[in-house]
């Protein structure tokens, strides 16, 4: 933690606000294996917003530091009046609402209360489970895009003023009842004009060390935009909803230049939910990067149908080396059921264009969506083999509150409604197959794809991959769920489609 050495005390307090978050990499073994830690950029944007209002801020970053001992040291050093557990809304791991990190948040809240601080929480999990957080030591929850409302709430608390009807605020009244503000989610249309995140408040040296030791180069994260206007019905968007904000291209390019020069960054990860949405902006960005000699290799997340010839050319000019696209499935039926708004043909075209430009094309895939049969899974496997992406990432359908998907299957959910960590891939509703079967397909497909691009010393033996596929074929007939929930074929409007257990469909047919 970086604490200015000569800051004057105010009534025994060193800092007005101690900002932190709950994601600790060593508690997530899958991410430890990958070892690609990134700074909590959303938390640091909140610090920028507070500092702009003359509110003094320290940051405790538990990404690589033990949260149990680290928070105690931070509380002792900073002596804050307020502790804000402000999750990084740009970190997909924070948006997964993992229970192990929830435990960290509750422990931070308990330690902060013991130190005499008021505790504020913001993030996807606190939004989805407000009552649970309020019952575990959180005094105030801020929902939505909360940089501005955080400053409003902190200012009121620091000046002992009444906390008014702040947008997105949730708290308990004197009777222990949960009270929402009149505007359930706050909006921050000015986010795009915020100054850069306050990276100087944390120590980047451990990040640099981790990256250099694991990969031989230092990658730093930044963002060009926030939110996503597309409406895939499984995608949880509790912070920005369907709103989309885009920073000026010149400012994004300048931040890249500063990271290149000041932090010796050698690679950039753009944490945007969707990059290159606006092709005019993309062309302007490429020109601004060139003008500043700011180019660094970077990777992004985007959609296949955004990969036009002009956009791919601009990405190449700006330095892009890797594009991760949400492909999800090789079965058009499943993409339609997801309200993905994507055609398989668009993925084929995007893959070809990126390959011709020398940019790695990688697919996010999703297994287990309601209605996905073995034939659909085989279509996905065949599609991957046909188009040969440079890498794949596989997840399982994960119903989170606020999504159409969740509303369709929430009655099937048991006590477990969140994954413990990012490797806790399990099906929590009545999918067509068991979690073990989907894991077997994942392992086999991952091994096959990795072999396509591996060096001779890294390649799996052909017999090893064959053994993995034989396991899949052996598990398939014994892993079927006869009670699986599927999309009703009788309703062609997928935005209003209905789910029925297979047993009910059989009974309705008199079978």
C-alpha positions in Angstrom: 0.0 0.0 0.0 1.3 3.5 -0.9 0.7 6.0 1.9 2.1 9.6 1.6 4.7 10.0 4.3 3.9 13.6 5.4 0.1 13.7 5.3 -1.3 15.7 8.2 -3.6 14.0 10.7 -7.2 15.1 11.0 -8.8 14.2 14.4 -6.5 11.2 14.6 -7.3 10.0 11.1 -4.6 9.6 8.5 -6.9 9.2 5.4 -10.6 10.0 4.9 -11.2 6.8 2.9 -9.4 3.5 2.6 -10.4 1.9 -0.7 -10.0 -1.9 -1.2 -11.6 -4.9 -3.0 -12.0 -8.5 -2.2 -10.3 -10.4 -5.0 -7.2 -12.3 -3.8 -5.5 -14.3 -6.6 -4.0 -17.1 -4.3 -7.6 -18.0 -3.3 -8.3 -18.9 -7.0 -6.1 -21.8 -8.1 -7.1 -21.6 -11.7 -5.9 -18.0 -11.8 -2.7 -19.0 -9.9 -1.9 -21.4 -12.7 -2.5 -18.7 -15.3 -0.6 -16.1 -13.3 -2.0 -13.1 -15.1 -2.7 -10.6 -12.3 -4.1 -7.2 -13.2 -4.5 -4.1 -10.9 -8.0 -3.2 -9.7 -8.7 -0.5 -12.2 -12.3 0.0 -11.3 -11.2 0.6 -7.7 -8.6 3.0 -8.9 -11.1 5.0 -10.9 -13.1 5.4 -7.7 -10.0 6.8 -6.1 -9.6 9.3 -8.9 -13.2 10.4 -8.4 -12.7 10.8 -4.6 -9.4 12.7 -5.0 -11.1 15.1 -7.5 -13.4 16.2 -4.6 -10.4 16.7 -2.2 -11.2 13.5 -0.3 -8.0 11.9 0.8 -7.6 8.3 -0.2 -5.4 5.3 0.5 -5.7 1.9 -1.2 -5.2 -1.6 0.1 -4.8 -3.9 -2.9 -5.2 -7.6 -1.8 -4.7 -9.0 -5.3 -1.3 -10.4 -4.4 -1.1 -9.5 -0.7 -2.7 -11.6 2.1 -6.0 -9.9 2.8 -6.2 -11.0 6.5 -3.0 -9.5 7.6 -2.9 -6.8 4.9 -6.2 -5.1 5.9 -5.1 -5.0 9.5 -1.9 -3.2 8.6 -3.7 -0.9 6.2 -6.2 0.1 8.9 -3.4 0.7 11.4 -1.4 2.8 8.9 -4.3 4.8 7.3 -6.7 5.0 10.2 -9.5 5.8 7.8 -12.9 7.1 8.7 -14.5 5.1 5.9 -13.6 1.8 4.3 -15.0 1.3 0.8 -14.9 -2.3 -0.5 -15.1 -1.1 -4.1 -14.9 -4.1 -6.4 -13.2 -3.8 -9.8 -16.1 -3.7 -12.2 -13.7 -4.3 -15.1 -12.5 -7.6 -13.7 -14.6 -10.5 -15.0 -13.6 -12.5 -11.9 -15.2 -9.9 -9.7 -18.3 -10.0 -11.8 -18.5 -13.8 -11.3 -19.6 -13.2 -7.6 -17.4 -15.9 -6.2 -18.2 -17.0 -2.6 -14.5 -17.2 -1.6 -14.1 -13.5 -2.3 -17.4 -12.7 -0.6 -15.9 -14.2 2.6 -12.9 -11.8 2.1 -15.3 -8.9 1.9 -17.0 -9.8 5.1 -13.7 -10.3 6.9 -12.6 -6.8 5.7 -15.9 -5.3 6.9 -15.5 -6.9 10.4 -11.9 -5.7 10.8 -12.9 -2.2 9.6 -15.8 -2.0 12.1 -13.4 -3.1 14.8 -11.1 -0.2 13.8 -14.1 2.2 14.1 -14.6 2.8 10.4 -17.9 3.1 8.4 -18.1 0.4 5.7 -19.4 0.9 2.2 -19.6 -1.9 -0.5 -20.0 -1.7 -4.2 -19.9 -4.5 -6.8 -21.9 -7.1 -8.6 -22.2 -9.5 -5.7 -23.2 -6.7 -3.2 -25.8 -5.6 -5.8 -27.2 -9.2 -6.3 -27.1 -10.0 -2.6 -27.6 -6.7 -0.8 -29.4 -8.1 2.3 -26.6 -10.7 2.8 -24.0 -8.0 2.7 -25.9 -5.7 5.0 -26.3 -8.5 7.5 -22.5 -9.1 7.4 -21.1 -5.8 8.4 -21.7 -3.5 5.5 -23.3 -0.2 6.4 -24.0 1.1 2.9 -24.2 -0.5 -0.5 -23.9 1.5 -3.7 -25.4 0.0 -6.8 -24.9 0.9 -10.4 -22.1 3.1 -11.7 -21.0 4.5 -8.4 -17.9 6.8 -8.7 -20.0 10.0 -8.3 -22.3 8.5 -5.7 -19.4 7.3 -3.7 -18.1 10.8 -3.4 -21.6 12.1 -2.4 -21.9 9.4 0.3 -18.4 9.9 1.6 -18.7 13.7 1.7 -21.9 13.4 3.7 -20.4 11.0 6.2 -17.1 13.0 6.6 -19.1 16.2 7.3 -21.6 14.5 9.6 -24.4 15.5 7.3 -27.6 13.6 6.7 -27.3 10.9 4.1 -29.9 11.9 1.6 -31.6 10.0 -1.3 -28.4 9.1 -3.1 -29.0 7.2 -6.3 -28.3 3.4 -5.9 -28.0 3.6 -2.1 -29.1 0.6 0.0 -29.0 0.4 3.8 -30.9 -0.8 6.8 -33.3 1.5 8.7 -33.6 1.6 12.5 -35.9 -1.4 12.4 -33.4 -3.5 10.4 -35.5 -3.2 7.2 -33.7 -2.8 3.9 -34.2 0.6 2.3 -33.5 1.5 -1.3 -33.1 5.0 -2.7 -35.8 6.2 -5.1 -33.4 5.5 -8.0 -32.4 1.9 -7.7 -29.2 2.1 -9.8 -26.9 5.1 -10.1 -25.6 6.3 -13.5 -22.4 8.1 -14.2 -22.6 9.5 -17.7 -19.4 11.5 -16.9 -17.2 8.4 -16.5 -15.7 8.8 -19.9 -14.3 12.2 -18.9 -12.7 11.0 -15.6 -9.0 11.3 -15.3 -6.9 8.2 -15.5 -7.1 5.6 -12.7 -4.9 6.5 -9.7 -2.3 3.7 -10.2 0.2 5.6 -8.1 -1.8 4.6 -5.0 -0.8 0.9 -5.4 2.5 -0.8 -5.9 2.9 -2.2 -9.4 6.2 -3.9 -8.6 4.6 -7.2 -7.5 2.5 -7.3 -10.7 5.6 -6.7 -12.8 7.5 -9.4 -10.9 4.7 -12.0 -11.3 4.3 -11.3 -15.0 8.1 -11.3 -15.7 8.6 -14.6 -13.9 5.6 -16.4 -15.4 5.6 -15.0 -19.0 8.8 -13.0 -19.5 7.0 -9.6 -20.1 4.9 -7.1 -18.1 1.3 -6.7 -19.0 -0.9 -3.8 -17.7 -4.6 -3.4 -17.9 -6.6 -0.4 -19.0 -10.0 0.3 -20.5 -11.4 2.4 -23.4 -15.1 1.9 -22.6 -17.6 0.6 -20.1 -20.7 -1.5 -20.5 -22.2 -3.4 -23.4 -25.4 -2.6 -25.3 -25.9 -6.1 -26.5 -28.5 -8.2 -24.7 -27.3 -11.8 -24.5 -29.8 -13.3 -22.1 -27.3 -15.0 -19.8 -25.0 -12.0 -19.3 -25.3 -10.3 -16.0 -24.9 -6.6 -16.1 -25.8 -5.3 -12.6 -23.5 -2.2 -12.8 -24.1 -0.5 -16.2 -27.1 -2.4 -17.6 -27.2 -1.9 -21.3 -25.5 1.5 -21.1 -22.2 2.0 -23.0 -19.6 4.7 -22.4 -16.6 5.3 -24.6 -13.6 7.5 -23.7 -12.1 9.8 -26.3 -9.6 8.0 -28.5 -6.8 10.5 -27.9 -7.0 10.0 -24.1 -6.9 6.2 -24.4 -3.9 6.5 -26.7 -2.2 8.9 -24.4 -2.8 6.6 -21.4 -1.2 3.8 -23.4 1.8 5.9 -24.1 2.2 6.8 -20.5 2.0 3.2 -19.4 4.6 2.3 -22.1 7.0 5.1 -21.0 6.4 5.5 -17.2 5.6 2.0 -16.2 7.6 0.1 -18.8 4.5 -1.8 -19.8 5.3 -4.3 -22.6 1.7 -5.5 -23.2 -1.8 -4.1 -22.7 -5.0 -6.0 -21.7 -8.1 -3.9 -22.5 -10.6 -5.0 -19.9 -13.6 -3.6 -21.8 -16.6 -5.9 -22.0 -16.7 -5.0 -25.7 -13.9 -3.3 -27.7 -14.1 -1.9 -31.2 -17.9 -1.3 -31.1 -17.5 2.0 -33.0 -15.4 1.6 -36.2 -14.9 5.3 -36.6 -13.5 5.5 -33.0 -11.3 2.5 -33.8 -9.8 4.2 -36.8 -9.2 7.4 -34.8 -7.6 5.4 -32.0 -5.2 3.7 -34.4 -4.1 7.1 -35.8 -3.7 8.6 -32.3 -1.6 5.6 -31.2 0.7 6.0 -34.3 1.0 9.8 -33.8 2.2 9.2 -30.2 4.4 6.2 -30.9 2.3 4.6 -28.2 1.8 1.2 -29.8 2.1 -1.9 -27.6 0.9 -5.4 -28.2 -2.6 -5.6 -26.8 -5.5 -8.0 -26.5 -9.2 -7.3 -26.4 -12.7 -8.8 -26.0 -15.1 -8.2 -28.8 -17.7 -9.7 -31.1 -17.2 -11.6 -34.3 -19.7 -9.4 -36.2 -17.7 -6.3 -35.3 -14.6 -7.6 -37.1 -15.1 -5.6 -40.4 -12.1 -5.2 -42.7 -11.6 -1.6 -41.6 -11.8 -2.5 -37.9 -9.4 -5.4 -38.3 -7.0 -3.1 -40.2 -7.2 -0.4 -37.5 -6.7 -3.0 -34.7 -3.5 -4.2 -36.5 -2.2 -0.7 -36.9 -2.8 0.1 -33.3 -0.9 -3.0 -32.1 -3.6 -5.6 -31.4 -2.2 -9.1 -31.3 -5.2 -11.1 -29.9 -9.0 -10.9 -30.0 -11.2 -12.9 -27.8 -14.7 -13.3 -29.2 -17.8 -14.5 -27.5 -18.6 -17.4 -29.8 -20.4 -19.5 -27.1 -21.6 -22.3 -29.4 -21.2 -23.8 -32.9 -24.9 -24.5 -33.0 -27.0 -21.6 -34.4 -30.0 -22.9 -32.5 -28.2 -22.3 -29.2 -27.0 -18.8 -30.2 -30.5 -17.9 -31.1 -31.8 -19.3 -27.8 -29.2 -17.1 -26.0 -30.5 -14.0 -27.9 -26.9 -13.6 -29.0 -27.7 -11.8 -32.2 -24.8 -13.6 -33.9 -24.6 -15.8 -37.0 -22.1 -18.6 -37.2 -21.0 -17.3 -40.6 -19.9 -14.1 -38.9 -17.4 -16.1 -36.8 -16.0 -17.8 -39.8 -15.5 -14.5 -41.6 -13.9 -12.9 -38.4 -11.6 -15.8 -37.9 -10.4 -15.5 -41.5 -9.9 -11.7 -41.4 -8.0 -11.8 -38.1 -5.8 -14.7 -39.4 -4.9 -12.8 -42.5 -4.0 -9.8 -40.4 -1.7 -11.9 -38.2 -4.0 -11.3 -35.1 -4.7 -14.3 -32.9 -8.4 -15.2 -32.9 -9.7 -16.8 -29.7 -13.1 -18.1 -28.7 -15.1 -18.0 -25.5 -17.3 -21.1 -25.5 -20.1 -22.0 -23.1 -21.4 -25.5 -22.3 -24.7 -26.5 -20.8 -27.1 -23.9 -21.9 -30.7 -25.1 -21.7 -31.7 -27.0 -24.8 -28.1 -27.8 -25.8 -28.1 -31.5 -26.9 -25.2 -33.8 -27.6 -25.7 -33.1 -31.2 -25.3 -29.3 -30.5 -22.1 -29.9 -28.5 -20.8 -32.0 -31.4 -21.5 -29.1 -33.7 -19.5 -26.8 -31.5 -16.6 -29.3 -31.4 -16.8 -29.6 -35.2 -16.9 -25.9 -35.6 -13.8 -25.4 -33.5 -12.0 -28.1 -35.5 -13.0 -26.4 -38.8 -12.1 -22.9 -37.9 -9.1 -23.7 -35.7 -9.0 -20.8 -33.3 -5.7 -19.9 -31.7 -7.0 -20.5 -28.2 -10.3 -21.2 -26.5 -11.8 -20.5 -23.1 -14.6 -22.7 -21.9 -17.1 -22.0 -19.2 -20.4 -23.5 -18.1 -23.8 -21.7 -18.2 -23.9 -19.8 -14.9 -27.3 -18.2 -13.9 -26.8 -14.9 -12.2 -29.6 -12.6 -10.9 -30.9 -10.0 -13.3 -30.7 -12.1 -16.4 -33.5 -13.7 -18.5 -31.6 -17.0 -18.1 -31.7 -16.8 -14.3 -35.4 -16.1 -14.3 -35.9 -19.2 -16.5 -34.1 -21.6 -14.2 -34.1 -20.0 -10.7 -36.7 -22.4 -9.5 -34.3 -25.3 -10.1 -31.4 -23.8 -8.1 -30.6 -25.3 -4.7 -28.6 -23.9 -1.8 -25.5 -23.4 -4.0 -26.1 -20.4 -6.3 -22.6 -19.1 -6.8 -19.2 -20.7 -7.7 -16.6 -20.6 -5.0 -13.8 -19.7 -7.4 -13.3 -19.5 -11.1 -12.4 -23.2 -11.4 -15.6 -24.2 -9.6 -17.3 -25.0 -12.9 -20.4 -26.8 -12.0 -24.0 -26.8 -13.4 -26.4 -25.6 -10.8 -29.6 -26.1 -12.7 -31.1 -29.0 -14.7 -28.8 -29.1 -17.7 -28.8 -31.9 -20.2 -25.7 -33.5 -18.6 -23.8 -33.7 -15.4 -20.9 -31.3 -14.5 -18.4 -34.2 -14.8 -19.4 -34.8 -18.4 -19.0 -31.1 -19.4 -15.7 -31.1 -17.6 -14.6 -34.1 -19.7 -15.6 -32.4 -22.9 -13.8 -29.2 -21.8 -10.6 -31.1 -21.0 -10.6 -33.0 -24.3 -11.3 -30.0 -26.5 -8.7 -27.8 -24.6 -6.1 -30.5 -25.0 -6.8 -30.8 -28.8 -6.8 -27.1 -29.4 -3.6 -26.4 -27.4 -1.8 -29.1 -29.4 -2.5 -27.3 -32.7 -0.3 -24.4 -31.6 2.1 -26.0 -29.1 5.8 -26.4 -29.6 7.0 -30.1 -30.0 8.1 -30.2 -26.4 4.7 -28.9 -25.2 2.5 -31.2 -27.2 0.2 -33.8 -25.7 0.7 -37.3 -27.2 -2.0 -38.2 -29.7 -2.9 -41.2 -27.5 -3.4 -38.9 -24.5 -5.9 -36.7 -26.5 -7.6 -39.8 -27.8 -8.0 -41.1 -24.3 -9.7 -37.9 -23.2 -12.2 -38.2 -26.0 -12.8 -41.8 -25.2 -13.7 -40.7 -21.7 -16.2 -38.3 -23.2 -17.8 -41.0 -25.3 -18.0 -43.3 -22.4 -19.6 -40.7 -20.1 -22.1 -39.4 -22.5 -24.8 -42.1 -22.3 -24.5 -42.4 -18.5 -24.4 -38.6 -17.8 -27.7 -37.6 -19.3 -30.3 -35.8 -17.2 -33.8 -37.0 -18.0 -35.1 -34.0 -16.1 -33.2 -31.5 -18.1 -34.8 -28.1 -18.8 -35.0 -27.2 -22.5 -36.3 -24.4 -24.6 -39.9 -24.9 -25.8 -39.8 -25.4 -29.6 -43.3 -24.1 -29.7 -42.2 -20.5 -29.1 -40.1 -18.9 -31.8 -39.7 -15.6 -30.1 -36.5 -16.3 -28.2 -36.8 -13.2 -26.1 -40.0 -14.6 -24.6 -39.1 -18.3 -24.9 -40.2 -20.6 -22.1 -38.4 -23.5 -20.4 -40.0 -26.8 -19.6 -38.6 -29.9 -17.8 -38.3 -32.8 -20.2 -40.5 -34.9 -18.0 -43.3 -32.4 -18.4 -43.0 -32.4 -22.2 -43.1 -36.2 -22.2 -46.2 -36.2 -20.0 -47.9 -33.6 -22.2 -47.4 -35.9 -25.2 -48.9 -38.8 -23.3 -45.7 -40.8 -23.5 
